[in-house]
Amino acid sequence: MVSMTAHSRGPPAGAVGSNATYGAEAMVSMTAHSFGPPAGAVVDSNATYGAEAMVSMTHIHVDYPPAQLVVTLRNGAEAMVSMTAIVDLPAGAVGSNATYGAEAMVSMTAHSR
């Protein structure tokens, strides 16, 4: 898994929406999107808005109520996690954010290295 900060230009074409296949390559730099996605992009729209729907984990960590962190299907961006920080993620976990939910939520700023 690679550092999210290394992917400041976004994932390769077709990668968004297929995390199980592309893994970390489908995750873009959260810190690069510090202003968040366009209106309506967060809810159920990662496949549509791609990188635009992935917001700064730092902002989510501060602004979102704790209860929302586990509602990954309704809050798409929250499901984007730091693969760099979670080095012991079980096999298959990349494509199962709904299962690992809050445990996979980390601050991109805190784990920028």
Helices and strands as residue ranges (DSSP letters): G 4-7, H 19-22, G 23-26, G 31-33, H 46-49, G 50-53, H 57-63, G 66-70, G 76-79, G 93-95, H 97-100, G 101-104
